[in-house]
Amino acid sequence: MRKSTTHKLDKKKITIYELRVKDIRQLMESGDEINALSDIDSLLPMATDLKLEDFEELAPSEIKELWKKFKEVNADFFDLARKMGLEKLLKSFIDENLTEAFADLFSSDTPELPTTDGDST
């Protein structure tokens, strides 16, 4: 039976799923073509019951909580990937995609921050 866990963020209960073989195959076959930010609407259903609109309302700290739960539910997958020697490849993929996603997320419409050099007018 596919593992899952429910995590509560504020008043919303979110279910996090274990990846299925077809999900893993889709991720592996897509390889470098996947971009976590632009493909989030197709990636979310593999891992959670969150809708895109709800995901976009999350704070980075909340995403971090969900990521921790995702790693727990998918421990067997990550263990298998490690045993197959895919750990570095997987880590690189995750780091690159999450880094790009957060950079894109926070770079658009970000106001210039004021300096605190004491020269206020």
C-alpha positions in Angstrom: 0.0 0.0 0.0 1.2 3.5 -0.9 2.4 5.4 2.1 1.1 8.8 3.0 1.0 11.2 5.9 -1.1 14.2 6.8 0.5 17.4 7.9 -1.4 20.3 9.4 -0.4 23.9 8.4 -2.5 26.4 10.1 -6.0 25.0 9.8 -5.4 23.1 6.5 -4.6 19.4 6.5 -2.2 18.4 3.6 -1.6 14.9 2.6 1.9 14.0 1.4 2.2 10.8 -0.8 4.9 8.3 -1.5 6.0 8.4 -5.1 4.8 5.6 -7.3 6.9 3.7 -9.8 5.2 5.6 -12.6 6.0 8.9 -10.9 9.7 8.0 -10.5 9.8 6.9 -14.1 8.3 10.1 -15.3 10.8 12.2 -13.3 13.7 10.1 -14.5 12.6 10.2 -18.1 12.1 14.0 -18.0 15.5 14.5 -16.5 16.9 18.0 -17.3 13.6 19.0 -18.9 11.9 19.4 -15.5 11.8 22.9 -14.0 10.3 22.9 -10.5 8.7 26.3 -10.9 7.2 26.0 -14.3 6.2 22.3 -13.9 4.9 22.6 -10.3 1.3 22.0 -11.4 2.2 18.6 -12.8 4.6 17.7 -10.0 2.3 18.6 -7.1 -0.2 15.7 -7.7 2.6 13.2 -7.5 3.5 14.3 -4.0 0.6 16.0 -2.3 -3.1 16.8 -2.5 -2.3 20.6 -2.6 -3.7 22.6 -5.4 -1.4 25.0 -7.2 -3.3 28.0 -5.8 -2.8 26.7 -2.2 0.8 25.9 -2.8 1.5 29.5 -4.0 0.1 30.8 -0.7 2.7 28.9 1.3 5.7 30.6 2.9 9.1 29.1 2.3 9.2 27.8 5.9 5.9 25.9 5.3 7.4 24.4 2.1 10.4 23.3 4.1 8.0 21.5 6.5 6.3 19.7 3.7 9.6 18.8 2.1 10.7 17.2 5.4 7.5 15.2 5.4 8.0 14.3 1.8 11.4 12.9 2.5 10.1 10.9 5.4 7.3 9.3 3.4 9.7 8.6 0.5 12.5 7.3 2.6 12.5 4.0 0.7 12.9 5.8 -2.6 15.8 8.0 -1.3 17.4 4.9 0.2 17.1 3.0 -3.1 18.5 6.0 -5.0 21.4 6.1 -2.6 22.1 2.4 -3.1 21.9 2.8 -6.9 24.5 5.5 -6.8 22.0 8.2 -7.8 22.4 10.2 -4.6 24.6 12.9 -6.2 22.5 13.1 -9.3 19.3 13.3 -7.2 20.8 15.9 -4.9 22.0 18.0 -7.8 18.6 17.8 -9.4 16.8 18.9 -6.2 19.3 21.6 -5.4 19.3 23.1 -8.9 15.5 23.0 -9.3 14.6 24.3 -5.8 17.3 27.0 -6.0 16.0 28.1 -9.4 12.4 28.0 -8.2 13.0 30.1 -5.1 15.2 32.5 -7.0 12.4 33.0 -9.6 9.8 33.2 -7.0 11.5 35.9 -5.0 13.1 37.9 -7.8 9.9 39.1 -9.5 8.5 42.3 -8.3 10.9 42.5 -5.3 11.2 46.1 -4.1 14.5 47.6 -3.5 15.4 47.4 0.2 16.3 50.7 2.0 19.9 51.0 3.2 20.6 51.5 6.9 23.7 53.6 6.5 22.4 56.5 8.6 21.8 58.8 5.6 18.0 58.9 5.9 16.3 62.0 4.5 
